[in-house]
């Protein structure tokens, strides 16, 4: 584990950078201050980069648009790899037709609609249509009433033997520097415990997320895992996932993991990043 003072050192060592989104590039206030300088430097050095995110709330086009609205135009849809994309692939292979119920926003239903399947918000599920449902997706923590939605999901899975797919495995996310909010992965874990069934999960730290990104690059160029580094703010998803896949990892202290907690968290979890860096920002005077 090596302490790095300037993220430029990381970019200079690797050919491909995988970034987590929340806590690395953006936070509850908007873009991480100065992050645009990192993408300017990446372009200057002809380095490849991808945003590898557990955000299944919107399509890659919508996610890219959200960065553009904040003034960061370097992130285009083809640079985004989301857990929603893996969920879409699973549906394509395993659920060829029919109704798919979901917990999330209307935007998150994009991954269902784009396959020609019929999305049904969890609030619309009832005894009269339950038999039509082929799968249940946990996509986002917004867009539905938690109490009603969770209760319907529990009873749907008690009565039907259908796959339950967790497209975003995050249990929580920061809403301020001190406070967290429960994410859809946390709600899914609760439902899984109640119904006593095993759910299908996509997203970090699952290796499928990294294999998807790795295969995408290998379609157009040879690449070794030694040329790739994963940058994230969370030990249990970004760093554990990168480590398991055999990548070098960078823990940044601009999101879930705070500077005063980092040593304790690494010791207690046993999840050790290759590097620790304050942020993923390239210092301007180092260009």
C-alpha positions in Angstrom: 0.0 0.0 0.0 1.6 3.2 -1.2 0.5 6.8 -0.4 0.4 8.9 -3.6 0.4 12.7 -3.3 -0.7 13.5 -6.9 -3.0 11.4 -9.0 -0.9 12.3 -12.0 1.5 9.6 -10.8 -1.2 6.9 -11.2 -2.1 8.0 -14.8 1.5 7.9 -15.8 1.8 4.3 -14.6 -1.2 2.7 -16.4 -2.8 2.7 -19.9 -6.4 2.3 -18.8 -8.1 3.9 -15.8 -11.4 2.6 -14.4 -13.1 5.2 -12.3 -16.0 4.7 -9.9 -18.5 7.6 -10.2 -19.9 8.8 -6.9 -17.2 9.8 -4.5 -14.5 9.9 -7.1 -15.8 12.1 -10.0 -18.8 13.6 -8.4 -20.4 13.9 -4.9 -23.6 15.3 -3.3 -22.4 18.8 -4.2 -21.7 18.2 -7.9 -18.3 17.5 -9.5 -15.3 16.9 -7.3 -13.5 20.2 -7.5 -10.7 20.1 -10.1 -11.7 16.7 -11.6 -11.9 18.2 -15.1 -8.1 18.6 -15.0 -7.8 14.9 -14.6 -9.7 14.2 -17.9 -7.7 17.0 -19.7 -4.5 15.2 -18.6 -5.9 11.8 -19.7 -6.7 13.2 -23.1 -3.3 14.9 -23.4 -1.5 11.6 -22.6 -3.8 9.5 -24.8 -4.9 7.3 -21.9 -8.1 5.3 -22.0 -10.7 5.6 -19.2 -14.1 4.2 -18.3 -16.6 4.9 -15.6 -17.4 1.6 -14.0 -20.5 2.3 -11.9 -23.1 0.5 -9.9 -25.6 3.2 -10.9 -28.5 1.5 -12.7 -30.9 4.4 -12.3 -30.4 5.7 -15.9 -29.0 4.6 -19.3 -25.4 5.4 -20.3 -26.8 8.2 -22.5 -28.6 9.8 -19.6 -25.7 9.3 -17.2 -23.3 11.0 -19.7 -25.8 13.8 -20.1 -25.8 14.4 -16.3 -22.0 15.0 -16.5 -22.4 17.3 -19.5 -24.9 19.4 -17.5 -22.2 19.8 -14.8 -19.6 20.9 -17.4 -17.7 17.7 -17.8 -17.9 16.7 -21.5 -15.1 14.1 -21.5 -17.5 11.4 -20.3 -19.5 10.1 -23.2 -22.0 7.2 -23.3 -19.3 4.8 -24.7 -17.1 5.5 -21.7 -19.8 4.3 -19.2 -20.1 0.7 -18.0 -22.9 0.3 -15.6 -24.4 -2.6 -13.6 -27.6 -1.9 -15.5 -25.8 -3.0 -18.7 -25.1 -6.4 -17.2 -28.7 -6.7 -16.0 -29.8 -6.0 -19.5 -27.6 -8.7 -20.8 -29.0 -11.2 -18.3 -32.6 -10.3 -19.3 -31.7 -10.8 -22.9 -30.4 -14.3 -22.3 -32.8 -15.5 -19.6 -36.1 -13.6 -20.0 -36.9 -13.4 -23.7 -40.5 -12.0 -23.3 -43.1 -10.9 -20.8 -43.5 -8.5 -17.9 -40.7 -7.5 -15.6 -41.5 -5.8 -12.3 -39.0 -3.3 -10.9 -38.3 -1.1 -8.0 -36.8 2.2 -9.2 -37.5 5.3 -11.3 -39.1 5.4 -14.8 -35.7 6.2 -16.2 -34.2 3.0 -14.6 -36.8 0.9 -16.6 -34.8 1.8 -19.8 -32.9 -1.4 -19.4 -36.2 -3.4 -19.5 -37.9 -1.4 -22.3 -34.8 -1.5 -24.6 -35.2 -5.3 -24.9 -38.9 -5.1 -25.9 -39.9 -6.4 -22.5 -42.8 -4.8 -20.6 -41.7 -3.0 -17.4 -44.1 -2.8 -14.5 -43.5 -0.5 -11.5 -43.7 -2.4 -8.2 -46.7 -0.3 -7.2 -48.7 -1.7 -10.1 -48.2 -5.4 -9.1 -51.2 -7.0 -7.5 -53.0 -10.4 -7.3 -54.6 -10.0 -10.7 -51.3 -9.6 -12.7 -48.8 -11.4 -10.4 -48.8 -14.6 -12.6 -47.6 -12.6 -15.6 -44.4 -11.4 -14.0 -41.2 -13.1 -15.3 -38.6 -11.4 -13.1 -38.2 -8.7 -10.4 -35.5 -6.0 -10.7 -34.0 -3.9 -7.9 -32.8 -0.8 -9.9 -32.9 2.3 -7.8 -33.9 3.5 -4.3 -36.1 6.4 -5.7 -39.3 6.3 -7.7 -41.5 4.3 -5.3 -42.8 4.3 -1.8 -40.4 2.1 0.2 -42.9 0.6 2.6 -45.5 -0.3 0.0 -42.9 -1.4 -2.6 -40.9 -3.6 -0.2 -44.1 -5.3 1.0 -45.3 -6.0 -2.5 -41.8 -7.3 -3.5 -41.8 -9.7 -0.5 -45.2 -11.1 -1.3 -44.4 -11.4 -5.0 -41.3 -13.5 -4.3 -43.1 -15.6 -1.7 -45.8 -16.5 -4.2 -43.8 -16.8 -7.4 -40.6 -18.6 -8.3 -39.0 -15.9 -10.5 -35.4 -14.5 -10.6 -34.8 -11.5 -8.4 -32.0 -9.3 -9.8 -30.1 -6.7 -7.9 -28.7 -4.3 -10.5 -27.1 -1.9 -7.9 -25.5 -3.7 -5.0 -24.6 -0.6 -3.1 -26.0 -0.7 0.5 -25.7 3.0 1.1 -24.4 6.2 -0.3 -23.3 9.6 1.2 -25.7 12.5 1.1 -23.5 14.8 3.1 -19.9 14.5 4.4 -21.3 13.0 7.6 -24.6 11.3 6.6 -25.6 8.2 4.6 -28.8 7.2 2.8 -29.9 3.6 2.3 -29.4 2.4 -1.4 -31.4 -0.2 -3.3 -28.8 -2.9 -2.5 -29.6 -2.4 1.2 -33.3 -2.8 0.5 -32.7 -5.9 -1.6 -30.6 -7.5 1.1 -33.5 -7.0 3.6 -36.0 -8.6 1.2 -33.6 -11.4 0.5 -33.3 -12.2 4.2 -37.1 -12.1 4.7 -38.0 -14.4 1.8 -35.0 -16.7 2.3 -34.1 -16.8 -1.4 -30.8 -16.1 -3.1 -30.9 -13.0 -5.5 -28.8 -12.5 -8.6 -26.4 -9.6 -8.2 -24.6 -7.4 -10.7 -22.1 -4.6 -10.0 -19.0 -4.2 -7.9 -17.5 -6.1 -6.2 -18.7 -8.9 -8.5 -16.0 -9.9 -11.0 -18.5 -9.9 -13.9 -18.5 -6.1 -13.8 -14.8 -6.0 -14.5 -14.9 -8.9 -17.0 -17.5 -7.0 -18.9 -15.3 -3.9 -19.1 -12.2 -6.0 -19.8 -13.9 -7.8 -22.7 -15.1 -4.6 -24.1 -11.6 -3.3 -24.4 -10.2 -6.5 -25.8 -12.7 -6.4 -28.7 -10.5 -3.7 -30.3 -7.1 -3.9 -28.7 -4.8 -6.3 -26.8 -4.7 -5.5 -23.1 -3.2 -6.9 -19.9 -4.7 -6.5 -16.5 -1.4 -5.0 -15.4 -2.1 -2.1 -17.7 -5.4 -1.3 -15.9 -6.0 0.4 -12.5 -9.3 0.7 -10.6 -10.0 4.0 -8.8 -12.7 4.1 -6.1 -13.8 5.5 -2.8 -15.3 2.3 -1.2 -13.3 -0.7 0.1 -16.1 -3.2 -0.1 -17.1 -2.5 -3.7 -14.5 -0.7 -5.8 -11.3 -1.9 -4.1 -12.4 -5.5 -3.2 -13.8 -5.9 -6.8 -10.7 -4.6 -8.4 -8.4 -6.7 -6.2 -10.5 -9.9 -6.9 -10.2 -9.3 -10.6 -6.4 -8.9 -10.4 -6.2 -5.2 -11.0 -4.1 -2.6 -9.1 -6.4 -0.4 -7.1 -6.5 3.2 -5.8 -8.5 4.2 -2.8 -9.4 7.9 -2.9 -10.5 9.8 0.2 -13.1 12.1 -1.4 -16.1 9.9 -0.8 -17.2 7.0 1.4 -13.8 6.6 3.1 -12.7 9.6 5.1 -9.0 10.3 5.8 -9.4 9.9 9.6 -11.0 6.5 9.1 -8.9 4.9 6.4 -6.3 3.1 8.5 -9.0 1.6 10.8 -11.2 0.5 7.9 -8.3 -1.2 6.0 -7.2 -3.0 9.2 -10.7 -4.1 10.2 -11.8 -5.3 6.7 -8.5 -6.7 5.4 -9.2 -5.0 2.1 -5.9 -3.4 1.0 -5.6 -1.0 -2.0 -2.4 -0.8 -4.0 -2.4 2.9 -3.5 -4.1 5.6 -1.4 -4.6 9.1 -2.8 -6.4 12.1 -1.4 -8.5 12.6 -4.6 -8.5 11.6 -8.3 -7.6 15.2 -9.2 -4.4 15.9 -11.2 -2.7 18.9 -9.6 -2.6 21.7 -12.2 1.0 22.7 -11.5 2.1 19.2 -12.3 1.0 19.3 -16.0 
